[in-house]
Amino acid sequence: MAGLVAVLVGALNLAGYLGFGTDRLRVEASSAISAAVGSPVAVQSGRARFSLGGVGLVSLEIPDARLVAEASGAEVARVGVLRFGVEITALLSGRIAIKSLEIADARIAPDLLPGQGDRDPMAILRNADGMIDPDRVVSAAFDAVDAALSAYEARSTQSIILSDVVFELGGEGSGQMPLRIEEAEIRGAAHDQVSMRADLALLSNKLSVTGQASRSLGPRPGLSFRFETDFDFGALNTDTASDVFAVGGNGTMVVEGQRASVGSPDRISLLLNSSALTLSAAGVALVDGPATVRASLVGGSGKVEFEKISFSSGRSRFAFHGAVGPAPKGMGSGVPAYRYEFNSDGSRLAVSDVEEPSVSVLARLAGRFVPDARLLAFSEIGIRTSRGEVIGRGSIGFPDEGAPSIALAVDIPSMPVAHAKQIWPTIVAPGARSWVLGNMFGGTLMNSRVRFRVPPGRLGNGVPLSAEEVHGRFEVEDTRFDITGELPPVRDAFGAVAFRGNDVDVTLAAGTVYMPTGRAVAASNGTLHIDNSGNGPLIGAMEIDVAGDAPAIVELASYKPIDAMRHLRFVPTDFTGEVSGHVSADIPLQDDIPVDDLDWKVSLAYTGLALARPLDGQEVSEAEGTIVVDPDKAEISATARLNGIPATIEMTEPLASGALGRARDVTLLLDDAARQKIAPALNDMLSGEVKLAATGTEEGAQRMVADLTDARLTFPWVGWNKGPGIPATARFRLVQDGEMTRLADFRLEGKSFAIEGDVTLAGGTLTDARFPRVALNRGDDISVVVRQRKGRFDITVEGASLDARSIVKLYLSNTEQAEKTVEAIPVSVSANVARLGGFGGETLTGVDLDFASTGTDVGTMTLDATTSGGRKVTITKGGEGGSRTVGMRSSDAGSILRFLDIYEYMQGGTIDLTLAGSGNGPLRGQIDARDFWIVDEPKLRSIVATAPPNGDGRSLNEAVRADIDASKAQFQRGYATVEKGDGYLSVDRGILRGPVIGATFRGTLYDKKGNIAMTGTFMPAYGLNRIFGEIPLVGQILGNGRDRGLIGITFRLSGDASEPQLQVNPISVIAPGIFRSIFEFR
């Protein structure tokens, strides 16, 4: 106001020299003004004019007065009219009494006064640290009022009138803050009282000011003043260059001061009331509605005390109290600063875009303002609701130009989601805030945080905030996530919302989706990524795991924007079973995105799934597998029952035009139960799972491929089987003709076997099979024809060669199994094979076989063949009336025993076997072999040449003083009684007689576990020893009975029949025959 002071001083001094000429008036006025402002100022004006003024007054008018700074030549003020009202009676008596002063049509630029540009107009209010001191403000205010009253006392002026006076604040020509005094009057009512009124305009906004000041007499004069301002601001920008801050509204501000003559300290109070106050920063409304501020400055307190700050922002109501003042020296970092603290004991938040009930909060803000750094620091930010709290810290930096910098760190240990929505500032992560407001309801935030840091000039520049500038994470429990479109919300949800810049990532640990129908789906491991970069439409990428019963999952997938069921012609009620899987979908987050352009994918796994309606004519039940559906196609991979039969299904169903064509790959899984339903006769040969794949049609027939790898394939009559895990494939064309089914071009293939031919079934039962090629083993070359007549199978086998080892093993080792096999089904076999392979590399040629069973007993069998040595062999099997007989005769005993895998070290000789039995009991009889050799028997060599343990260290050769040839032993006869049961073969009274070696034996040759348990006596020099056995008394005493030699060694064979353990009694080597009976193994 230095310019106004200069003008008033100059005017009053001009009036003091009314008796002089105009030039003298200008000189004296210049001196007075220069002295008032502290630098040379020249006064220029037009010629003074006198005229009659009001009653008793003479008016002196000085036109076109100008104040010019002599140093710079700058025009400090221009006054169009300067008018004085002088009292006539005082003038006639020689006195000057100015009753009024009027200034009109003036423009004043106080910053252009010499020294004013660098001069701090607030210096008088600062303390030693340069801080505005509230105590100094109080003193300066009362001193100014006291000076004004004193000035009125010194002169007789009763009024000062100003009209159309403009102060150009902010520098020459800038016009940044023009303050226009439209009308103003200052009137002294008495020597100790002044009143004023003014109509002002600041940036085109109206203010009306009235006020008065008075002084009471005394040793310490008391002072009081009251100024009341009515304001009506449309939009007052405090930073017109950047429009960072803007204030508007209307109301009244009252400033009152009271200085008591004694006792109480000086006090200034302020009361601001507005019915519609607006305050915004960077375009964000901070205050919008009624506001009240009540504050006071008390001398000596060193602070401004705010008893009440109440204001509205939208539907929210805030009420604070607190204080501001210079920080004591040494506090904090020691940098001069103001400290402040504001507390709210009851504010209510009801943000306009938050559709949640309002919430009452307690709040606290405390910190410091550092003027030199232009930094407002928040050391404490605390907001507490009834069920949660927010704690934080931050700062705001005010640059010379542009938007402020902001740093904010907020933590939320726990708070209801509804409360957090009300507290979330609109400028902090607006993308994340928008999603949370519109899609998250209920629940509680836990362990959440927000970090916000932007440099000066960053806010409001149109560029979205980056991930480094703003980021945060909210953990939430027991909330509701709304997804989009028609998709039902996820309730009872646990998860998190994280944001970086404008990108938002929502994660769902667990929750439940409740359908409008009451069905529920469990949701977990969900994510929703929202890329809010502004590069294209706003679309979220959702990933979520789901689980529930089939109708619920199908219903969920049928809602838009997914709508996966719209092409599949099924409704939720068509499904039963349990389903789990994953849903990927683009989620539109604005209204103008076509649903058909969105991508989505539903991948589901299901168990126990069944369809109420047929799929392509097939009843589907017990389905387990996956279905993947996207906008183009549905892909199904499953195991199921088709019309009750286990199956695997691979299907592709096109959903969109131009998509891949339909594909079907159905494989029936024929287990024992399934085959029993459709082809029970096959179970006689198959067990386990067979995969039967339909691979298309050909000439009216279905092309089928059966994978037999996991099945056991058995031809029970020949003892052949393929075990599970051995690859095998059967291919054929399935031709249906009523109840007749033909397997044409049948081909069974494995690594070492193959069968080719045709099979005919009637009602699921085999009626005819013709196999021109059968090779069950490598080298087989036969053909087989099977005919079924009235429940009986006639089988004809012909060919060049056949490996018969499996047949031999079946009928010799597993008699009971073999008998059950052939007795189960009436069968007759006629075989004519040129060459039949057996064990030990032996073969039979010219084989003729006739076999027949009745279905209740084994029946009969006759086999005639020639051994590899050219000798005949005949095997017969018969039975009648429940009895059974087995006979075998051959003049090449060694070959036939090797062929039958009975004994491999025998060569030549004749053999005669006769066995008989009844019912299911064992076969008993005798075996008699003559004139044969035992060649390279390892156990014989061991008995002869090895010294027994725990003996005298001599071998049998040494004991008899002979070199017994154990590599090839000749025998005239071998005899034993035999018992053959299921899985075992035992002998008794067994003897071997030869010119050099003899032996007796008995025991079990093999049992069901494959073990041997044989004992006996081995007699070297058998020809001499036998003579003593024939002498009656000597033989009985010394020879140990008939067929026992005088000298012998007892032995035992035990353990695994394929590798038995030999034990020898060493004492028997030298003991008499009668003692050998004692020591012989039992």
SULLINKA-V274746 format. One record per backbone hydrogen bond with DSSP energy under -1.0 kcal/mol. CO is the residue of the C=O (numbers start at 1). NH is the residue of the N-H. E is the energy in kcal/mol with one decimal. If there is no record, write none. Layout:
[[CO/NH/E] [CO/NH/E]]
//
This chain:
[[1/5/-2.2] [2/6/-2.5] [3/7/-2.2] [4/8/-2.5] [5/9/-2.9] [6/10/-2.6] [7/11/-2.4] [8/12/-2.5] [9/13/-2.3] [10/14/-2.3] [11/15/-2.1] [12/16/-1.2] [14/17/-1.4] [15/18/-1.1] [17/20/-1.9] [21/25/-2.3] [22/26/-2.2] [23/27/-2.4] [24/28/-2.6] [25/29/-2.5] [26/30/-2.5] [27/31/-2.1] [28/32/-2.3] [29/33/-2.7] [30/34/-2.8] [31/35/-2.3] [32/36/-1.7] [33/37/-2.3] [34/38/-1.9] [40/70/-1.4] [42/68/-2.7] [44/66/-3.8] [49/61/-3.4] [51/59/-3.5] [54/57/-2.1] [56/88/-2.6] [57/53/-1.8] [58/86/-3.3] [59/51/-2.5] [60/84/-2.9] [61/49/-2.6] [62/82/-1.3] [63/46/-2.8] [65/79/-3.5] [66/44/-2.9] [67/76/-2.6] [67/77/-1.5] [68/42/-3.0] [69/73/-3.2] [74/69/-2.6] [76/109/-3.3] [77/67/-2.5] [78/107/-2.4] [79/65/-2.0] [80/64/-1.7] [81/104/-2.3] [82/62/-3.3] [83/102/-3.0] [84/60/-2.4] [85/99/-2.8] [85/100/-1.4] [86/58/-3.1] [87/91/-1.7] [88/92/-2.6] [89/93/-1.2] [90/95/-3.1] [91/94/-1.1] [97/87/-3.1] [99/158/-2.1] [99/159/-1.5] [100/85/-2.6] [101/161/-3.6] [102/83/-2.9] [103/163/-2.2] [104/81/-2.1] [105/80/-2.2] [106/166/-2.7] [107/78/-2.4] [108/168/-2.8] [109/112/-2.0] [110/113/-1.5] [113/116/-2.4] [120/123/-1.7] [122/125/-1.8] [123/126/-1.5] [125/133/-3.0] [127/130/-2.0] [131/127/-2.4] [133/137/-2.3] [134/138/-2.2] [135/139/-2.2] [136/140/-3.2] [137/141/-2.3] [138/142/-2.1] [139/143/-2.7] [140/144/-2.4] [141/145/-2.1] [142/146/-2.6] [143/147/-2.7] [144/148/-2.3] [145/149/-2.3] [146/150/-2.2] [147/151/-2.5] [148/152/-1.8] [149/153/-1.9] [150/154/-2.0] [158/188/-2.8] [159/101/-1.7] [160/186/-2.8] [161/103/-2.9] [162/184/-2.4] [163/105/-1.5] [164/106/-1.7] [165/181/-4.2] [166/108/-3.2] [167/169/-1.1] [167/179/-2.5] [169/177/-1.7] [171/174/-1.3] [178/203/-1.4] [179/167/-3.3] [180/201/-2.3] [181/165/-2.4] [182/164/-1.3] [183/199/-3.6] [184/162/-2.8] [185/197/-2.0] [186/160/-2.5] [187/195/-3.3] [190/193/-1.4] [192/215/-2.2] [193/190/-1.4] [194/213/-3.2] [195/187/-3.1] [196/211/-2.5] [197/185/-2.8] [198/209/-3.3] [199/182/-2.2] [199/183/-1.3] [200/207/-2.5] [201/180/-3.0] [202/205/-1.7] [205/202/-2.8] [206/232/-2.4] [207/200/-3.6] [208/230/-3.5] [209/198/-2.7] [210/228/-3.5] [211/196/-3.0] [212/226/-2.4] [213/194/-3.1] [214/224/-2.1] [216/222/-1.2] [222/216/-2.6] [223/259/-3.5] [224/214/-2.6] [225/257/-2.8] [226/212/-1.9] [227/255/-3.2] [228/210/-2.6] [229/253/-2.8] [230/208/-3.3] [231/251/-2.1] [232/206/-1.2] [233/249/-3.7] [236/247/-2.7] [239/243/-2.8] [244/282/-3.8] [245/238/-1.3] [246/280/-2.8] [247/236/-4.5] [248/278/-3.5] [249/233/-4.2] [251/231/-2.6] [252/273/-3.1] [253/229/-3.3] [254/271/-2.7] [255/227/-3.1] [256/269/-3.1] [257/225/-1.9] [258/267/-1.7] [259/223/-1.5] [262/264/-1.2] [266/299/-3.0] [267/258/-2.7] [268/297/-3.4] [269/256/-2.8] [270/295/-2.5] [271/254/-3.2] [272/293/-2.4] [273/252/-3.1] [274/291/-2.6] [277/289/-2.2] [278/248/-2.6] [279/286/-3.6] [279/287/-2.1] [280/246/-2.2] [281/284/-2.1] [284/281/-2.4] [287/279/-2.1] [289/277/-2.8] [291/274/-2.7] [292/310/-3.3] [293/272/-3.2] [294/307/-1.4] [294/308/-1.9] [295/270/-3.2] [296/305/-2.7] [297/268/-2.9] [298/301/-2.4] [304/324/-2.0] [305/296/-2.4] [306/322/-2.1] [308/294/-3.1] [309/320/-3.0] [310/292/-3.6] [311/318/-2.9] [312/288/-3.8] [313/316/-2.1] [316/313/-1.9] [317/348/-3.4] [318/311/-1.7] [320/309/-2.3] [321/343/-3.2] [322/306/-3.2] [323/341/-1.9] [324/304/-3.6] [325/339/-3.1] [328/331/-1.8] [331/334/-1.6] [337/327/-3.4] [338/369/-2.9] [339/325/-2.1] [340/367/-2.2] [341/323/-2.0] [342/365/-3.0] [343/321/-2.1] [344/363/-1.7] [347/361/-2.8] [348/317/-3.3] [349/359/-2.1] [351/354/-1.7] [354/356/-1.3] [359/349/-3.0] [361/347/-2.2] [362/384/-3.3] [363/344/-3.0] [364/382/-2.4] [365/342/-3.5] [366/379/-1.2] [366/380/-2.3] [367/340/-2.3] [368/377/-3.5] [369/338/-3.1] [370/374/-1.1] [370/375/-2.0] [374/398/-3.1] [375/370/-3.0] [376/396/-2.8] [377/368/-1.4] [378/394/-2.2] [380/366/-1.8] [381/392/-2.0] [382/364/-2.4] [383/390/-3.2] [384/362/-2.8] [388/385/-3.0] [390/383/-2.5] [391/411/-3.3] [392/381/-1.7] [393/409/-3.0] [394/378/-3.6] [395/407/-2.7] [396/376/-3.5] [397/405/-2.1] [403/457/-3.2] [405/397/-2.3] [406/454/-2.7] [407/395/-2.7] [408/452/-3.1] [409/393/-2.0] [410/450/-2.7] [411/391/-2.5] [412/448/-2.4] [413/447/-1.9] [414/389/-1.6] [415/445/-3.9] [416/420/-2.3] [417/421/-2.2] [418/422/-1.0] [419/423/-1.3] [420/424/-2.0] [429/433/-2.7] [430/434/-2.6] [431/435/-2.0] [432/436/-2.5] [433/437/-2.7] [434/438/-1.8] [435/439/-1.7] [436/440/-2.0] [439/482/-3.7] [441/480/-1.9] [443/417/-2.3] [444/477/-2.1] [445/415/-1.8] [446/475/-1.1] [448/412/-3.0] [449/473/-2.1] [450/410/-2.8] [451/471/-2.5] [452/408/-3.5] [454/406/-1.6] [455/458/-1.6] [458/461/-1.5] [466/470/-1.9] [469/453/-3.7] [470/501/-3.6] [471/451/-3.3] [472/499/-2.5] [473/449/-2.5] [474/497/-2.7] [475/446/-3.4] [476/495/-2.8] [477/444/-2.1] [479/493/-2.9] [480/441/-2.3] [481/490/-3.3] [484/487/-1.6] [490/481/-3.2] [491/512/-3.1] [493/479/-2.1] [494/509/-3.0] [494/510/-1.7] [495/476/-2.7] [496/507/-3.2] [497/474/-3.1] [498/505/-3.8] [499/472/-2.3] [500/503/-1.9] [503/500/-2.2] [504/530/-3.6] [505/498/-3.3] [506/528/-2.4] [507/496/-2.6] [508/526/-2.7] [510/494/-3.0] [511/523/-3.1] [512/491/-4.1] [513/521/-2.3] [515/518/-1.8] [519/515/-3.6] [521/513/-3.6] [522/547/-1.9] [523/511/-2.1] [524/545/-2.7] [526/508/-3.3] [527/543/-3.0] [528/506/-3.0] [529/541/-2.9] [530/504/-2.4] [534/536/-1.5] [538/589/-2.5] [540/587/-3.8] [541/529/-2.6] [542/585/-2.2] [543/527/-3.8] [544/583/-3.2] [545/524/-2.3] [546/581/-2.9] [547/522/-3.3] [548/579/-3.6] [549/553/-2.0] [550/554/-2.7] [551/555/-2.2] [552/556/-2.3] [553/557/-2.4] [556/559/-1.2] [557/564/-3.3] [559/562/-1.1] [559/563/-2.6] [560/486/-1.6] [563/566/-1.2] [571/574/-2.3] [572/575/-1.8] [574/612/-2.6] [576/610/-2.2] [577/550/-3.3] [578/607/-3.0] [579/548/-2.9] [580/605/-5.0] [581/546/-2.5] [582/603/-3.4] [583/544/-1.9] [584/601/-3.6] [585/542/-3.0] [587/540/-3.3] [594/597/-1.1] [595/598/-1.7] [599/586/-2.6] [601/584/-3.5] [602/629/-2.8] [603/582/-3.8] [604/627/-2.3] [605/580/-3.5] [606/625/-1.7] [607/578/-2.9] [609/623/-3.3] [610/576/-1.6] [615/618/-1.5] [618/615/-2.6] [619/643/-2.7] [620/611/-2.0] [621/641/-2.9] [623/609/-2.6] [624/639/-3.4] [625/606/-2.4] [626/637/-2.8] [627/604/-2.9] [628/635/-3.2] [629/602/-2.9] [632/655/-3.5] [632/656/-1.6] [633/630/-2.6] [634/653/-3.1] [635/628/-2.9] [636/651/-2.7] [637/626/-3.8] [638/649/-3.5] [639/624/-3.8] [640/647/-3.3] [641/621/-1.7] [642/645/-1.7] [645/642/-3.0] [646/669/-4.4] [647/640/-3.1] [648/667/-3.7] [649/638/-2.4] [650/665/-2.0] [651/636/-2.6] [652/663/-2.0] [653/634/-2.2] [656/659/-1.9] [663/652/-2.2] [665/650/-2.3] [666/694/-2.6] [667/648/-4.7] [668/692/-3.6] [669/671/-1.1] [670/690/-1.4] [671/675/-2.6] [672/676/-1.9] [673/677/-1.1] [674/678/-1.6] [675/679/-3.1] [679/682/-1.5] [680/683/-1.3] [681/684/-1.6] [682/685/-1.7] [682/686/-2.2] [685/714/-4.0] [687/712/-3.4] [690/670/-3.0] [691/707/-3.5] [692/668/-3.7] [693/705/-2.0] [696/703/-3.0] [698/701/-1.8] [701/698/-3.2] [702/734/-3.2] [703/695/-2.4] [704/732/-1.9] [705/693/-3.4] [706/730/-3.0] [707/691/-2.1] [708/711/-1.4] [709/725/-3.2] [712/687/-1.6] [713/722/-2.7] [715/718/-1.5] [715/720/-1.4] [720/715/-2.9] [722/713/-1.9] [723/726/-1.5] [728/708/-2.4] [729/749/-2.8] [730/706/-3.9] [731/747/-1.9] [732/704/-2.6] [733/744/-2.3] [734/702/-2.3] [735/742/-2.5] [737/740/-2.1] [739/763/-2.0] [740/737/-2.9] [741/761/-3.6] [742/735/-2.5] [742/744/-1.0] [743/759/-1.6] [744/733/-2.7] [746/757/-2.6] [747/731/-2.2] [748/755/-2.5] [749/729/-2.5] [753/750/-2.5] [754/775/-2.7] [755/748/-3.3] [756/773/-1.2] [757/746/-2.0] [758/770/-2.4] [759/743/-3.5] [760/767/-2.7] [760/768/-1.5] [761/741/-2.9] [762/765/-1.5] [764/681/-1.3] [765/762/-2.8] [767/788/-2.6] [768/760/-3.0] [769/786/-3.3] [770/758/-2.0] [771/784/-2.4] [773/756/-2.3] [774/782/-1.6] [775/754/-2.1] [777/780/-2.1] [781/800/-2.1] [781/801/-1.2] [782/774/-2.2] [783/798/-2.1] [784/771/-3.2] [785/796/-2.4] [786/769/-2.6] [787/794/-3.0] [789/792/-1.6] [792/789/-3.2] [793/828/-2.4] [794/787/-2.2] [795/830/-2.6] [796/785/-2.0] [797/832/-2.4] [798/783/-3.5] [799/834/-2.1] [801/781/-2.8] [802/837/-2.9] [804/808/-2.6] [805/809/-2.7] [806/810/-2.2] [807/811/-2.3] [808/812/-2.1] [809/813/-2.1] [809/814/-1.0] [814/818/-2.9] [815/819/-2.9] [816/820/-2.5] [817/821/-2.4] [818/822/-2.5] [819/823/-2.4] [820/824/-1.5] [826/793/-2.4] [827/853/-2.8] [828/795/-3.2] [829/851/-2.7] [830/797/-3.0] [831/849/-2.6] [832/799/-1.4] [833/847/-2.1] [834/846/-1.9] [835/802/-1.7] [836/844/-2.8] [837/804/-2.8] [839/842/-1.7] [842/838/-2.7] [844/836/-3.5] [845/866/-2.1] [847/833/-1.7] [848/864/-2.1] [849/831/-2.6] [850/862/-2.3] [851/829/-2.9] [852/860/-1.3] [857/854/-1.2] [860/852/-2.5] [861/877/-2.8] [862/850/-2.1] [863/875/-2.3] [864/848/-2.3] [865/873/-2.3] [866/845/-2.7] [867/870/-1.9] [871/867/-3.5] [872/891/-1.2] [873/865/-2.1] [874/889/-2.3] [875/863/-2.7] [876/887/-2.5] [877/861/-2.8] [878/885/-2.4] [880/883/-1.3] [882/919/-3.1] [884/917/-2.4] [885/878/-2.3] [886/915/-2.9] [887/876/-2.7] [888/913/-2.8] [889/874/-2.6] [890/911/-2.4] [892/896/-2.0] [893/897/-2.4] [894/898/-2.1] [895/899/-2.8] [896/900/-2.1] [897/902/-3.0] [898/901/-1.4] [899/839/-2.0] [905/935/-3.0] [907/933/-2.3] [908/894/-1.2] [909/893/-2.4] [910/930/-1.6] [911/890/-1.8] [912/928/-2.0] [913/888/-2.0] [914/926/-1.6] [915/886/-2.4] [916/924/-3.0] [917/884/-3.1] [918/921/-2.0] [923/980/-3.4] [924/916/-2.3] [925/978/-3.2] [926/914/-2.1] [927/976/-1.5] [928/912/-1.6] [929/974/-3.0] [930/910/-1.9] [932/971/-2.6] [933/907/-2.4] [934/969/-2.9] [937/941/-1.8] [938/942/-1.9] [939/943/-2.2] [940/944/-1.9] [941/945/-2.4] [942/946/-1.7] [944/957/-1.7] [948/951/-1.0] [955/959/-2.0] [956/960/-2.0] [957/962/-2.4] [967/936/-3.5] [969/934/-3.0] [971/932/-1.8] [972/931/-1.5] [973/993/-2.5] [974/929/-3.1] [975/991/-2.5] [976/927/-2.3] [977/988/-1.9] [978/925/-2.3] [979/986/-2.4] [980/923/-2.9] [981/984/-1.2] [984/981/-1.5] [985/1005/-2.3] [985/1006/-1.2] [986/979/-2.4] [987/1003/-2.5] [988/977/-2.9] [990/1001/-2.3] [991/975/-2.1] [992/999/-2.0] [993/972/-2.8] [993/973/-1.5] [996/1022/-2.0] [998/1019/-3.4] [999/992/-2.6] [1000/1017/-1.4] [1001/990/-2.1] [1002/1015/-2.4] [1003/987/-3.0] [1004/1013/-2.7] [1006/985/-2.2] [1007/1010/-2.0] [1010/1057/-2.9] [1013/1004/-2.3] [1014/1053/-3.1] [1015/1002/-2.0] [1016/1051/-2.8] [1017/1000/-2.3] [1018/1049/-2.6] [1019/998/-1.8] [1021/1025/-2.1] [1022/1026/-2.1] [1024/1028/-1.0] [1025/1029/-1.2] [1026/1030/-1.1] [1031/1035/-3.5] [1032/1036/-1.9] [1033/1037/-2.5] [1034/1038/-3.5] [1034/1039/-1.2] [1035/1041/-1.5] [1041/1044/-1.3] [1049/1018/-3.5] [1050/1065/-1.8] [1051/1016/-1.9] [1052/1063/-2.4] [1053/1014/-2.6] [1054/1061/-3.6] [1055/1012/-2.9] [1061/1054/-1.8] [1063/1052/-2.2] [1066/1069/-1.4] [1067/1070/-1.2] [1072/1076/-1.6] [1073/1077/-1.4] [1075/1079/-2.4] [1076/1080/-1.6]]
//
